[in-house]
Amino acid sequence: MPRQGGTQVVGNVGMYFAAYRLSLMGWNVMPTARNARGVDLLAYDVTAHTYKGIQVKALSKPKPPVPLGKSIETFMGDFWIIVTNAATSAPVCFIMTPDEVKRLAHRGEKDGRVSYWLQPNKYHTDEFREKWDRIGRGDDATLDG
């Protein structure tokens, strides 16, 4: 993992890796403004009729908990891609919907502060591992979006 840049570099690697994988599936993919509210990637099909908003969570370790923030009520996007082992030669991706992330989230409280996490045993499963087909292809003119 790169030493300089730390979590920002890991985040960039994860976002661009997800964009690469989506591009291979025929999607036109654009990153959005970094660290702005909203989705990380906007993907649209070849007809420009179907759009997908993608949230990317990139982590450097193989099975870390995913930090979700102080609230789970404002999740955005059509899909979440959790990239583990980001910034290595073997990233692993888990494809989920925002509703699945909300349903599986763990609520933690420490010193009166609430935070939400997605524990590895909830997302690091065969149900979500490399399930790119859940998103569909962007080069299929029969997409009904």
Buried (B, 14 or more C-beta within 10 A) or exposed (E): EEEEEEEEBBBBBBBBBBBEBBEEBBBBBEBBEEEEEEBBBBBBBBEEEBEBBBBBBBBBEEEBBBEBEEEBEEBEBBBBBBBBBBBBEEBBBBBBBBEBBBEBBBEBEEEEEEBBBBBBEBBBEEEBBEBBEEBBBBEBEEBEE
